[in-house]
Amino acid sequence: MGTQLAKAQVAAADLVKEWERSKIYTKEYLDVMPESAYALKPTPEMRSFAEQVLHLADANYGLGSAAIGKSDPFAPGELEKTVDKSKSNVTRLVLASYDYVIDNLQKMTAAQLDETFKMLGKFEMDRRTALAKVFEHQAHHRGQTTVYIRLAGIKPPQEKLF
């Protein structure tokens, strides 16, 4: 039993490390994009670069809160609708969303991570799996911004798998 608990705790620490790595990677994306391109939209119906990363932050809070078992500190989509889409404000909001997940994840026990619940009220899974879904979402939207960065004439940051 003690070995299982130790393995579960290591797994929780590994989740934190992955979120910390992803935060650094996302910051590189935010940093490399020039302020003037934060409003860039590949096509008129698409989100701007700023809206794309703010959507990522909204989900880190919203989906992350559900996975962690807390109330979302923001209304759905609130960050994406923010008026101040300056590079400094967007960077601050996005990085704070990573800190929110990381800080709460560090407080979770192995038993909490293994707890089963209904994500979004309908998808039954454990909290560890739900956090993996949130991680997948942020990686998906950061990946989409690679095109935005290339359209701005800039080379995207080097991939950070490890």
DSSP file (Angstrom, degrees, kcal/mol; ACC not computed):
  #  RESIDUE AA STRUCTURE BP1 BP2  ACC     N-H-->O    O-->H-N    N-H-->O    O-->H-N    TCO  KAPPA ALPHA  PHI   PSI    X-CA   Y-CA   Z-CA
    1    1 A M     >        0   0    0      0, 0.0     4,-2.1     0, 0.0     5,-0.2   0.000 360.0 360.0 360.0 -42.5    0.0    0.0    0.0
    2    2 A G  H  >  +     0   0    0      1,-0.2     4,-2.3     2,-0.2     5,-0.1   0.864 360.0  52.7 -60.9 -36.8    2.8    2.4    0.9
    3    3 A T  H  > S+     0   0    0      2,-0.2     4,-2.4     1,-0.2    -1,-0.2   0.893 107.6  51.3 -66.0 -40.3    4.4    1.9   -2.5
    4    4 A Q  H  > S+     0   0    0      2,-0.2     4,-2.4     1,-0.2    -2,-0.2   0.916 110.8  48.4 -62.5 -43.0    1.1    2.7   -4.3
    5    5 A L  H  X S+     0   0    0     -4,-2.1     4,-2.4     2,-0.2    -2,-0.2   0.921 111.3  50.2 -63.4 -43.9    0.8    5.9   -2.3
    6    6 A A  H  X S+     0   0    0     -4,-2.3     4,-2.2     1,-0.2    -2,-0.2   0.908 111.2  49.0 -61.4 -41.7    4.4    6.9   -3.1
    7    7 A K  H  X S+     0   0    0     -4,-2.4     4,-2.3     1,-0.2    -1,-0.2   0.898 110.7  50.6 -64.5 -40.3    3.7    6.3   -6.8
    8    8 A A  H  X S+     0   0    0     -4,-2.4     4,-2.0     2,-0.2    -2,-0.2   0.900 110.1  49.5 -65.2 -40.3    0.6    8.4   -6.7
    9    9 A Q  H  X S+     0   0    0     -4,-2.4     4,-2.4     2,-0.2    -2,-0.2   0.898 110.1  50.6 -66.2 -40.1    2.4   11.3   -5.0
   10   10 A V  H  X S+     0   0    0     -4,-2.2     4,-2.6     1,-0.2    -1,-0.2   0.915 108.2  53.4 -62.1 -41.4    5.1   11.1   -7.6
   11   11 A A  H  X S+     0   0    0     -4,-2.3     4,-1.9     1,-0.2    -2,-0.2   0.897 108.4  49.7 -61.0 -39.4    2.5   11.2  -10.3
   12   12 A A  H  X S+     0   0    0     -4,-2.0     4,-1.9     2,-0.2    -1,-0.2   0.918 111.1  48.7 -64.9 -42.8    1.0   14.3   -8.7
   13   13 A A  H  X S+     0   0    0     -4,-2.4     4,-2.2     1,-0.2    -2,-0.2   0.869 109.0  54.2 -63.8 -36.0    4.5   15.9   -8.6
   14   14 A D  H  X S+     0   0    0     -4,-2.6     4,-2.3     2,-0.2    -1,-0.2   0.883 105.0  53.6 -65.2 -38.2    4.9   15.0  -12.3
   15   15 A L  H  X S+     0   0    0     -4,-1.9     4,-2.3     2,-0.2    -2,-0.2   0.923 108.3  49.8 -61.5 -43.6    1.6   16.7  -13.2
   16   16 A V  H  X S+     0   0    0     -4,-1.9     4,-2.6     1,-0.2    -2,-0.2   0.925 109.6  51.3 -60.8 -44.8    2.9   19.9  -11.5
   17   17 A K  H  X S+     0   0    0     -4,-2.2     4,-2.5     1,-0.2    -1,-0.2   0.899 109.4  50.6 -60.4 -40.8    6.2   19.7  -13.4
   18   18 A E  H  X S+     0   0    0     -4,-2.3     4,-2.4     2,-0.2    -1,-0.2   0.912 111.5  47.3 -64.5 -42.1    4.3   19.3  -16.7
   19   19 A W  H  X S+     0   0    0     -4,-2.3     4,-2.2     2,-0.2    -2,-0.2   0.890 112.0  50.5 -66.2 -38.5    2.1   22.3  -16.0
   20   20 A E  H  X S+     0   0    0     -4,-2.6     4,-1.9     2,-0.2    -2,-0.2   0.915 111.5  48.2 -64.8 -42.0    5.2   24.3  -15.0
   21   21 A R  H  X S+     0   0    0     -4,-2.5     4,-2.2     1,-0.2    -2,-0.2   0.913 111.9  49.7 -62.1 -43.3    7.0   23.3  -18.3
   22   22 A S  H  X S+     0   0    0     -4,-2.4     4,-2.7     1,-0.2    -1,-0.2   0.860 107.3  54.4 -66.8 -35.2    3.9   24.2  -20.3
   23   23 A K  H  X S+     0   0    0     -4,-2.2     4,-2.5     2,-0.2    -1,-0.2   0.930 109.5  47.5 -62.5 -45.2    3.7   27.6  -18.6
   24   24 A I  H  X S+     0   0    0     -4,-1.9     4,-1.8     2,-0.2    -2,-0.2   0.913 112.8  49.4 -61.4 -43.0    7.3   28.4  -19.6
   25   25 A Y  H  X S+     0   0    0     -4,-2.2     4,-1.5     1,-0.2    -2,-0.2   0.916 111.3  48.2 -63.4 -44.9    6.5   27.2  -23.1
   26   26 A T  H  X S+     0   0    0     -4,-2.7     4,-2.5     1,-0.2    -1,-0.2   0.892 107.6  56.2 -64.1 -39.1    3.4   29.4  -23.4
   27   27 A K  H  X S+     0   0    0     -4,-2.5     4,-2.8     1,-0.2    -1,-0.2   0.886 103.3  54.8 -60.5 -38.0    5.3   32.4  -22.0
   28   28 A E  H  X S+     0   0    0     -4,-1.8     4,-2.3     2,-0.2    -1,-0.2   0.896 108.6  48.7 -61.9 -38.9    7.8   32.0  -24.8
   29   29 A Y  H  X S+     0   0    0     -4,-1.5     4,-1.4     2,-0.2    -2,-0.2   0.927 112.9  47.0 -64.3 -45.5    4.9   32.2  -27.3
   30   30 A L  H  < S+     0   0    0     -4,-2.5    -2,-0.2     1,-0.2    -1,-0.2   0.891 114.7  47.6 -63.6 -39.5    3.5   35.3  -25.6
   31   31 A D  H  < S+     0   0    0     -4,-2.8    -2,-0.2     1,-0.2    -1,-0.2   0.879 109.0  51.7 -70.4 -39.3    7.0   36.9  -25.5
   32   32 A V  H  < S+     0   0    0     -4,-2.3    -1,-0.2    -5,-0.2    -2,-0.2   0.790  90.9  86.4 -73.5 -26.4    7.9   36.2  -29.2
   33   33 A M  S  < S-     0   0    0     -4,-1.4     5,-0.1    -5,-0.2   116,-0.1  -0.616  84.3-124.3 -77.0 125.2    4.7   37.7  -30.6
   34   34 A P    >   -     0   0    0      0, 0.0     3,-2.0     0, 0.0     4,-0.4  -0.348  18.2-115.8 -67.9 150.1    5.1   41.4  -31.1
   35   35 A E  G >  S+     0   0    0      1,-0.3     3,-1.6     2,-0.2     4,-0.3   0.871 115.3  60.2 -49.7 -41.9    2.6   43.7  -29.4
   36   36 A S  G 3  S+     0   0    0      1,-0.3     3,-0.4     2,-0.1    -1,-0.3   0.700 103.3  51.6 -64.8 -19.1    1.4   44.9  -32.8
   37   37 A A  G X  S+     0   0    0     -3,-2.0     3,-1.5     1,-0.2    12,-0.4   0.390  78.1  94.1-100.7   3.1    0.4   41.3  -33.8
   38   38 A Y  T <  S+     0   0    0     -3,-1.6    12,-2.7    -4,-0.4    13,-0.3   0.763  89.8  48.7 -64.7 -22.8   -1.7   40.5  -30.7
   39   39 A A  T 3  S+     0   0    0     -3,-0.4    -1,-0.3    -4,-0.3    -2,-0.1   0.429  85.0 129.3 -92.6  -1.2   -4.7   41.7  -32.7
   40   40 A L    <   -     0   0    0     -3,-1.5     9,-1.5     8,-0.1    10,-0.1  -0.316  35.9-173.3 -61.3 131.2   -3.7   39.5  -35.7
   41   41 A K        -     0   0    0      7,-0.2     7,-0.2     1,-0.1    -2,-0.0  -0.996  22.0-148.2-123.4 123.8   -6.5   37.2  -37.1
   42   42 A P  S    S+     0   0    0      0, 0.0    -1,-0.1     0, 0.0     6,-0.1   0.878  91.1   5.3 -58.8 -36.4   -5.6   34.7  -39.8
   43   43 A T  S >  S-     0   0    0      4,-0.2     3,-1.6    -3,-0.1     0, 0.0  -0.960  86.5-106.5-140.2 157.6   -9.1   35.2  -41.2
   44   44 A P  T 3  S+     0   0    0      0, 0.0     4,-0.0     0, 0.0    -1,-0.0   0.814 116.9  51.2 -57.0 -33.2  -11.9   37.6  -40.1
   45   45 A E  T 3  S+     0   0    0      2,-0.1     2,-0.1    -4,-0.0     0, 0.0   0.576  96.1  88.7 -83.7  -6.7  -14.0   34.9  -38.4
   46   46 A M  S <  S-     0   0    0     -3,-1.6     2,-0.1     1,-0.1     6,-0.0  -0.443  86.6 -96.6 -86.5 162.3  -11.1   33.6  -36.3
   47   47 A R        -     0   0    0     -2,-0.1    -4,-0.2     1,-0.1    -1,-0.1  -0.388  40.5-112.5 -67.4 152.5  -10.0   34.7  -32.9
   48   48 A S     >  -     0   0    0     -7,-0.2     4,-2.6     1,-0.1    -7,-0.2  -0.354  34.8-100.4 -73.6 168.1   -7.1   37.2  -32.7
   49   49 A F  H  > S+     0   0    0     -9,-1.5     4,-2.2   -12,-0.4     5,-0.3   0.940 126.8  49.2 -54.3 -48.1   -3.8   35.9  -31.2
   50   50 A A  H  > S+     0   0    0    -12,-2.7     4,-2.2     1,-0.2    -1,-0.2   0.921 111.7  48.0 -59.7 -45.1   -4.8   37.7  -27.9
   51   51 A E  H  > S+     0   0    0    -13,-0.3     4,-2.2     1,-0.2    -1,-0.2   0.866 108.9  55.1 -64.9 -35.9   -8.3   36.1  -27.9
   52   52 A Q  H  X S+     0   0    0     -4,-2.6     4,-1.8     2,-0.2    -1,-0.2   0.937 112.9  40.0 -63.2 -47.5   -6.8   32.7  -28.6
   53   53 A V  H  X S+     0   0    0     -4,-2.2     4,-1.9     2,-0.2    -1,-0.2   0.808 114.2  53.8 -75.5 -27.4   -4.5   32.7  -25.6
   54   54 A L  H  X S+     0   0    0     -4,-2.2     4,-2.7    -5,-0.3    26,-0.3   0.846 106.3  53.1 -71.8 -32.3   -7.1   34.4  -23.4
   55   55 A H  H  X S+     0   0    0     -4,-2.2     4,-2.2     2,-0.2    -2,-0.2   0.919 107.1  52.3 -62.7 -43.6   -9.5   31.5  -24.4
   56   56 A L  H  X S+     0   0    0     -4,-1.8     4,-2.1     1,-0.2    -2,-0.2   0.923 110.8  47.5 -55.2 -46.4   -6.7   29.1  -23.3
   57   57 A A  H  X S+     0   0    0     -4,-1.9     4,-2.2     2,-0.2    -2,-0.2   0.903 107.5  55.5 -65.4 -42.1   -6.6   31.0  -19.9
   58   58 A D  H  X S+     0   0    0     -4,-2.7     4,-3.5     1,-0.2    -1,-0.2   0.919 111.4  44.9 -54.7 -44.1  -10.4   30.9  -19.6
   59   59 A A  H  X>S+     0   0    0     -4,-2.2     5,-1.5     2,-0.2     4,-1.5   0.852 106.0  58.9 -72.5 -34.4  -10.3   27.2  -19.9
   60   60 A N  H  <5S+     0   0    0     -4,-2.1     4,-0.2    -5,-0.2    -1,-0.2   0.929 117.3  35.3 -57.7 -41.9   -7.4   26.8  -17.5
   61   61 A Y  H  X5S+     0   0    0     -4,-2.2     4,-2.5     3,-0.2    -2,-0.2   0.960 125.6  38.8 -73.4 -52.6   -9.6   28.5  -14.9
   62   62 A G  H  X5S+     0   0    0     -4,-3.5     4,-1.8    -5,-0.2    -3,-0.2   0.971 127.6  29.9 -67.9 -58.1  -13.0   27.0  -15.9
   63   63 A L  H  X5S+     0   0    0     -4,-1.5     4,-2.6     2,-0.2     5,-0.2   0.887 121.1  55.0 -69.1 -37.9  -12.1   23.5  -16.8
   64   64 A G  H  ><S+     0   0    0     -5,-1.5     4,-2.4    -4,-0.2     5,-0.2   0.908 106.5  50.9 -61.0 -42.2   -9.2   23.5  -14.3
   65   65 A S  H  X>S+     0   0    0     -4,-2.5     5,-2.8     2,-0.2     4,-2.1   0.919 110.9  48.6 -60.8 -43.9  -11.6   24.5  -11.5
   66   66 A A  H  <5S+     0   0    0     -4,-1.8    -2,-0.2     3,-0.2    -1,-0.2   0.928 113.1  47.4 -61.9 -44.9  -13.9   21.7  -12.4
   67   67 A A  H  <5S+     0   0    0     -4,-2.6    -2,-0.2     1,-0.2    -1,-0.2   0.866 116.2  44.1 -64.8 -37.0  -11.1   19.2  -12.5
   68   68 A I  H  <5S-     0   0    0     -4,-2.4    -1,-0.2    -5,-0.2    -2,-0.2   0.747 115.1-114.9 -80.4 -25.5   -9.7   20.5   -9.2
   69   69 A G  T  <5S+     0   0    0     -4,-2.1     2,-0.3     1,-0.3    -3,-0.2   0.781  74.1 115.4  94.3  31.9  -13.1   20.6   -7.5
   70   70 A K  S   <S-     0   0    0     -5,-2.8    -1,-0.3    -6,-0.2     2,-0.3  -0.774  70.7 -93.3-123.5 169.3  -13.4   24.4   -7.0
   71   71 A S        -     0   0    0     -2,-0.3    -9,-0.0    -3,-0.1    -5,-0.0  -0.653  46.2-106.2 -81.7 141.5  -15.6   27.2   -8.3
   72   72 A D        -     0   0    0     -2,-0.3   -10,-0.1     1,-0.1    -1,-0.1  -0.514  21.0-145.7 -66.1 126.7  -14.3   29.0  -11.3
   73   73 A P  S    S+     0   0    0      0, 0.0     2,-0.3     0, 0.0    -1,-0.1   0.587  81.1  49.6 -72.4  -7.3  -13.1   32.5  -10.1
   74   74 A F  S    S-     0   0    0    -16,-0.1     3,-0.1     0, 0.0    -2,-0.1  -0.893  91.0-104.4-127.5 157.6  -14.3   34.0  -13.5
   75   75 A A    >   -     0   0    0     -2,-0.3     3,-2.3     1,-0.1     4,-0.3  -0.507  60.8 -79.8 -71.6 149.6  -17.5   33.9  -15.5
   76   76 A P  T 3  S+     0   0    0      0, 0.0    -1,-0.1     0, 0.0   -17,-0.1  -0.290 116.4   3.4 -54.6 129.2  -17.2   31.6  -18.6
   77   77 A G  T 3> S+     0   0    0    -22,-0.1     4,-1.3   -23,-0.1   -19,-0.1   0.520  90.5 130.9  75.7   5.6  -15.3   33.5  -21.4
   78   78 A E  T <4  +     0   0    0     -3,-2.3     3,-0.2     1,-0.2     4,-0.2   0.893  70.0  47.6 -61.2 -42.8  -14.7   36.5  -19.2
   79   79 A L  T >4 S+     0   0    0     -4,-0.3     3,-1.7     1,-0.2    -1,-0.2   0.908 107.8  54.7 -68.5 -40.3  -10.9   36.8  -20.0
   80   80 A E  T 34 S+     0   0    0    -26,-0.3    -1,-0.2     1,-0.3    -2,-0.2   0.805 108.4  51.2 -62.0 -27.4  -11.4   36.4  -23.7
   81   81 A K  T 3< S+     0   0    0     -4,-1.3    -1,-0.3    -3,-0.2    -2,-0.2   0.426  80.8 131.1 -89.4   0.7  -13.8   39.3  -23.6
   82   82 A T    <   -     0   0    0     -3,-1.7    -3,-0.1    -4,-0.2   -28,-0.0  -0.220  55.0-142.5 -56.8 143.8  -11.4   41.6  -21.7
   83   83 A V  S    S+     0   0    0      1,-0.2     2,-1.3     2,-0.0    -1,-0.1   0.889  86.1  71.9 -76.0 -41.2  -11.1   45.0  -23.2
   84   84 A D        +     0   0    0      1,-0.2    -1,-0.2     5,-0.1    -2,-0.1  -0.640  52.5 162.9 -82.8  96.2   -7.3   45.4  -22.5
   85   85 A K        +     0   0    0     -2,-1.3    -1,-0.2     4,-0.1   -35,-0.1  -0.055  24.1 140.4-104.1  31.3   -5.7   43.0  -25.0
   86   86 A S     >  -     0   0    0      1,-0.1     4,-2.9   -36,-0.0     5,-0.3  -0.346  66.4-111.1 -68.5 156.0   -2.3   44.6  -24.7
   87   87 A K  H  > S+     0   0    0      1,-0.2     4,-2.5     2,-0.2     5,-0.2   0.905 117.0  49.5 -55.3 -45.0    0.7   42.2  -24.6
   88   88 A S  H  > S+     0   0    0      2,-0.2     4,-2.1     1,-0.2    -1,-0.2   0.913 114.5  43.2 -66.2 -42.0    1.5   43.0  -21.0
   89   89 A N  H  > S+     0   0    0      2,-0.2     4,-2.6     1,-0.2     5,-0.2   0.921 115.2  48.4 -70.2 -43.2   -2.1   42.4  -19.8
   90   90 A V  H  X S+     0   0    0     -4,-2.9     4,-2.8     2,-0.2     5,-0.3   0.932 112.3  49.7 -62.2 -44.7   -2.7   39.3  -21.9
   91   91 A T  H  X S+     0   0    0     -4,-2.5     4,-2.6    -5,-0.3     5,-0.3   0.930 111.4  49.1 -58.9 -46.3    0.6   37.9  -20.7
   92   92 A R  H  X S+     0   0    0     -4,-2.1     4,-1.9    -5,-0.2    -2,-0.2   0.929 114.1  45.1 -59.5 -47.0   -0.3   38.6  -17.0
   93   93 A L  H  X S+     0   0    0     -4,-2.6     4,-1.3     2,-0.2    -2,-0.2   0.909 115.0  46.9 -66.2 -43.2   -3.8   37.0  -17.4
   94   94 A V  H  X S+     0   0    0     -4,-2.8     4,-1.2    -5,-0.2     3,-0.4   0.941 113.5  46.5 -66.9 -47.1   -2.6   33.9  -19.2
   95   95 A L  H  X S+     0   0    0     -4,-2.6     4,-2.2    -5,-0.3    -1,-0.2   0.859 108.3  57.2 -65.9 -33.6    0.4   33.2  -16.9
   96   96 A A  H  X S+     0   0    0     -4,-1.9     4,-2.3    -5,-0.3    -1,-0.2   0.841 101.1  57.8 -63.7 -32.3   -1.9   33.7  -13.8
   97   97 A S  H  X S+     0   0    0     -4,-1.3     4,-1.7    -3,-0.4    -1,-0.2   0.872 106.8  47.7 -67.3 -35.1   -4.2   31.0  -15.2
   98   98 A Y  H  X S+     0   0    0     -4,-1.2     4,-3.0     2,-0.2     5,-0.2   0.921 110.3  51.9 -67.7 -43.7   -1.2   28.6  -15.2
   99   99 A D  H  X S+     0   0    0     -4,-2.2     4,-3.2     1,-0.2     5,-0.3   0.886 106.5  55.4 -59.2 -38.6   -0.3   29.6  -11.6
  100  100 A Y  H  X S+     0   0    0     -4,-2.3     4,-1.9     2,-0.2    -1,-0.2   0.940 112.5  40.9 -59.7 -49.0   -3.9   29.0  -10.6
  101  101 A V  H  X S+     0   0    0     -4,-1.7     4,-2.8     2,-0.2     5,-0.2   0.947 117.8  47.6 -65.8 -47.5   -3.8   25.4  -11.8
  102  102 A I  H  X S+     0   0    0     -4,-3.0     4,-2.3     1,-0.2    -2,-0.2   0.935 112.0  49.2 -60.6 -48.5   -0.3   24.7  -10.5
  103  103 A D  H  X S+     0   0    0     -4,-3.2     4,-0.6    -5,-0.2    -1,-0.2   0.907 116.2  42.5 -59.7 -42.9   -1.0   26.2   -7.1
  104  104 A N  H >< S+     0   0    0     -4,-1.9     3,-0.6    -5,-0.3     4,-0.5   0.873 111.8  53.9 -73.2 -36.3   -4.2   24.2   -6.7
  105  105 A L  H >< S+     0   0    0     -4,-2.8     3,-1.2     1,-0.2    -2,-0.2   0.876 102.6  58.4 -63.9 -37.8   -2.7   21.0   -8.1
  106  106 A Q  H 3< S+     0   0    0     -4,-2.3    -1,-0.2     1,-0.3    -2,-0.2   0.755 105.3  51.3 -63.5 -23.9    0.2   21.2   -5.6
  107  107 A K  T << S+     0   0    0     -4,-0.6    -1,-0.3    -3,-0.6     2,-0.2   0.545  89.5 103.0 -89.5  -9.1   -2.4   21.1   -2.7
  108  108 A M    <   -     0   0    0     -3,-1.2     2,-0.2    -4,-0.5   -40,-0.0  -0.518  62.7-140.5 -81.8 142.2   -4.2   18.0   -4.0
  109  109 A T     >  -     0   0    0     -2,-0.2     4,-2.2     1,-0.1     5,-0.2  -0.497  27.6-108.1 -90.4 166.2   -3.7   14.6   -2.5
  110  110 A A  H  > S+     0   0    0      1,-0.2     4,-1.8     2,-0.2     5,-0.1   0.895 121.7  55.1 -60.0 -39.8   -3.4   11.4   -4.4
  111  111 A A  H  > S+     0   0    0      1,-0.2     4,-0.6     2,-0.2    -1,-0.2   0.897 107.6  48.9 -62.2 -40.2   -6.8   10.4   -3.1
  112  112 A Q  H >4 S+     0   0    0      1,-0.2     3,-0.9     2,-0.2    15,-0.4   0.907 109.2  52.1 -65.9 -40.9   -8.3   13.7   -4.5
  113  113 A L  H 3< S+     0   0    0     -4,-2.2    15,-2.5     1,-0.2    16,-0.3   0.831 111.5  47.6 -63.8 -31.3   -6.6   13.1   -7.9
  114  114 A D  H 3< S+     0   0    0     -4,-1.8    -1,-0.2    13,-0.2    -2,-0.2   0.519  85.7 118.6 -87.8  -5.8   -8.1    9.6   -8.0
  115  115 A E    <<  -     0   0    0     -3,-0.9    12,-1.7    -4,-0.6     2,-0.4  -0.365  61.3-134.3 -61.6 135.0  -11.6   10.8   -7.0
  116  116 A T  E     +A  126   0A   0     10,-0.2     2,-0.3    11,-0.1    10,-0.3  -0.749  38.4 148.7 -92.6 140.6  -14.3   10.2   -9.6
  117  117 A F  E     -A  125   0A   0      8,-2.6     8,-2.3    -2,-0.4     2,-0.8  -0.904  51.4 -90.2-154.4 178.6  -16.7   13.0  -10.5
  118  118 A K  E >   -A  124   0A   0     -2,-0.3     3,-1.8     6,-0.2     6,-0.3  -0.886  37.0-143.6-105.1 107.2  -18.7   14.2  -13.5
  119  119 A M  E >> S-A  123   0A   0      4,-3.1     4,-2.4    -2,-0.8     3,-2.0  -0.513  88.0  -1.1 -68.5 130.3  -16.7   16.7  -15.5
  120  120 A L  T 34 S-     0   0    0      1,-0.3    -1,-0.3    -2,-0.3   -57,-0.0   0.755 127.9 -72.2  56.6  25.2  -19.0   19.4  -16.8
  121  121 A G  T <4 S+     0   0    0     -3,-1.8    -1,-0.3     2,-0.2    -2,-0.2   0.464 131.4  51.0  76.0   1.3  -21.8   17.5  -15.1
  122  122 A K  T <4 S+     0   0    0     -3,-2.0     2,-0.8     1,-0.2    -2,-0.2   0.593  81.5  79.3-143.1 -18.7  -21.8   14.7  -17.6
  123  123 A F  E  <  -A  119   0A   0     -4,-2.4    -4,-3.1     2,-0.0     2,-0.4  -0.851  66.2-147.3-103.7 107.7  -18.4   13.1  -18.3
  124  124 A E  E     +A  118   0A   0     -2,-0.8     2,-0.3    -6,-0.3    -6,-0.2  -0.580  42.0 123.4 -78.3 127.6  -17.5   10.7  -15.5
  125  125 A M  E     -A  117   0A   0     -8,-2.3    -8,-2.6    -2,-0.4     2,-0.2  -0.967  60.0 -88.0-166.1 169.8  -13.8   10.5  -14.9
  126  126 A D  E  >  -A  116   0A   0     -2,-0.3     4,-2.2   -10,-0.3   -10,-0.2  -0.528  41.7-110.1 -86.6 163.8  -11.2   10.9  -12.1
  127  127 A R  H  > S+     0   0    0    -12,-1.7     4,-2.4   -15,-0.4   -13,-0.2   0.823 117.3  58.6 -64.2 -32.2   -9.7   14.3  -11.4
  128  128 A R  H  > S+     0   0    0    -15,-2.5     4,-1.6     2,-0.2    -1,-0.2   0.925 108.6  45.0 -62.2 -44.7   -6.3   13.2  -12.8
  129  129 A T  H  > S+     0   0    0    -16,-0.3     4,-1.8    -3,-0.2    -2,-0.2   0.899 111.1  53.6 -65.4 -41.1   -7.9   12.4  -16.1
  130  130 A A  H  X S+     0   0    0     -4,-2.2     4,-2.0     1,-0.2    -2,-0.2   0.905 107.3  51.1 -61.1 -41.1   -9.8   15.7  -16.1
  131  131 A L  H  X S+     0   0    0     -4,-2.4     4,-2.4     1,-0.2    -1,-0.2   0.848 106.4  55.0 -65.3 -33.0   -6.6   17.6  -15.5
  132  132 A A  H  X S+     0   0    0     -4,-1.6     4,-2.4     2,-0.2    -1,-0.2   0.876 106.6  51.4 -65.1 -36.5   -5.1   15.8  -18.5
  133  133 A K  H  X S+     0   0    0     -4,-1.8     4,-2.1     2,-0.2    -2,-0.2   0.901 110.0  48.5 -66.1 -40.9   -8.0   17.0  -20.6
  134  134 A V  H  X S+     0   0    0     -4,-2.0     4,-2.2     2,-0.2    -2,-0.2   0.912 111.2  50.7 -64.5 -41.7   -7.4   20.6  -19.4
  135  135 A F  H  X S+     0   0    0     -4,-2.4     4,-2.1     1,-0.2    -2,-0.2   0.914 109.3  51.0 -61.2 -43.6   -3.7   20.2  -20.2
  136  136 A E  H  X S+     0   0    0     -4,-2.4     4,-2.4     1,-0.2    -1,-0.2   0.894 108.0  53.5 -60.6 -40.8   -4.6   18.9  -23.7
  137  137 A H  H  X S+     0   0    0     -4,-2.1     4,-2.2     1,-0.2     5,-0.2   0.935 109.8  45.5 -62.1 -47.5   -6.9   21.9  -24.3
  138  138 A Q  H  X S+     0   0    0     -4,-2.2     4,-2.3     1,-0.2     5,-0.2   0.886 113.2  50.5 -67.2 -35.8   -4.2   24.5  -23.5
  139  139 A A  H  X S+     0   0    0     -4,-2.1     4,-2.4    -5,-0.2    -1,-0.2   0.898 109.1  52.8 -66.6 -38.8   -1.6   22.6  -25.6
  140  140 A H  H  X S+     0   0    0     -4,-2.4     4,-1.7     2,-0.2    -2,-0.2   0.937 113.0  42.3 -60.3 -48.7   -4.1   22.6  -28.5
  141  141 A H  H  X S+     0   0    0     -4,-2.2     4,-1.2     2,-0.2    -2,-0.2   0.860 113.2  51.5 -73.1 -34.6   -4.8   26.3  -28.4
  142  142 A R  H >< S+     0   0    0     -4,-2.3     3,-0.5    -5,-0.2     4,-0.4   0.930 109.2  53.0 -63.2 -42.5   -1.1   27.2  -27.9
  143  143 A G  H >< S+     0   0    0     -4,-2.4     3,-1.4     1,-0.2     4,-0.4   0.873 103.2  57.0 -59.7 -38.0   -0.4   25.0  -30.9
  144  144 A Q  H >X S+     0   0    0     -4,-1.7     3,-1.1     1,-0.3     4,-0.7   0.846  97.6  62.6 -61.5 -32.5   -2.9   26.9  -33.0
  145  145 A T  H <X S+     0   0    0     -4,-1.2     4,-2.4    -3,-0.5    -1,-0.3   0.618  81.5  80.8 -73.0  -9.6   -1.1   30.1  -32.3
  146  146 A T  H <> S+     0   0    0     -3,-1.4     4,-2.2    -4,-0.4    -1,-0.3   0.904  92.2  51.1 -57.6 -40.3    2.0   28.8  -34.1
  147  147 A V  H <> S+     0   0    0     -3,-1.1     4,-2.7    -4,-0.4    -1,-0.2   0.909 107.7  52.1 -63.8 -42.5    0.3   29.8  -37.3
  148  148 A Y  H  X S+     0   0    0     -4,-0.7     4,-1.5     1,-0.2    -2,-0.2   0.925 109.9  49.0 -59.1 -45.6   -0.4   33.3  -36.0
  149  149 A I  H  <>S+     0   0    0     -4,-2.4     5,-2.1     1,-0.2    -1,-0.2   0.909 112.2  47.8 -63.6 -42.6    3.3   33.7  -35.1
  150  150 A R  H ><5S+     0   0    0     -4,-2.2     3,-1.8     1,-0.2    -1,-0.2   0.890 108.2  54.8 -65.8 -38.7    4.4   32.5  -38.5
  151  151 A L  H 3<5S+     0   0    0     -4,-2.7    -1,-0.2     1,-0.3    -2,-0.2   0.800 103.0  57.3 -64.1 -27.0    1.9   34.9  -40.2
  152  152 A A  T 3<5S-     0   0    0     -4,-1.5    -1,-0.3    -5,-0.2    -2,-0.2   0.442 123.4-109.6 -81.1   0.6    3.5   37.7  -38.2
  153  153 A G  T < 5S+     0   0    0     -3,-1.8     2,-0.3     1,-0.3    -3,-0.2   0.736  78.2 124.2  81.8  23.2    6.8   36.6  -39.9
  154  154 A I      < -     0   0    0     -5,-2.1    -1,-0.3     0, 0.0    -2,-0.2  -0.883  64.6-117.7-120.3 147.7    8.4   35.2  -36.8
  155  155 A K        -     0   0    0     -2,-0.3     3,-0.1    -3,-0.1    -5,-0.0  -0.713  37.1-123.4 -81.1 126.9    9.8   31.8  -36.0
  156  156 A P        -     0   0    0      0, 0.0     3,-0.1     0, 0.0  -127,-0.1  -0.236  37.8 -83.1 -65.8 159.6    7.9   30.1  -33.2
  157  157 A P        -     0   0    0      0, 0.0     2,-0.1     0, 0.0     3,-0.1  -0.240  54.9 -91.5 -59.6 152.0    9.7   29.0  -30.1
  158  158 A Q        -     0   0    0      1,-0.1    -3,-0.0    -3,-0.1     0, 0.0  -0.399  52.8 -94.3 -63.9 139.1   11.4   25.6  -30.1
  159  159 A E        -     0   0    0      1,-0.1     2,-0.4    -3,-0.1     3,-0.2  -0.221  32.5-154.8 -56.8 143.8    9.2   22.7  -29.0
  160  160 A K        +     0   0    0      1,-0.1  -135,-0.1    -3,-0.1    -1,-0.1  -0.682  34.3 148.5-124.1  75.2    9.5   21.8  -25.3
  161  161 A L              0   0    0     -2,-0.4    -1,-0.1     1,-0.1  -139,-0.1   0.784 360.0 360.0 -78.1 -25.3    8.5   18.2  -24.9
  162  162 A F              0   0    0     -3,-0.2    -1,-0.1  -141,-0.1    -2,-0.1   0.368 360.0 360.0-131.4 360.0   10.9   17.6  -22.0
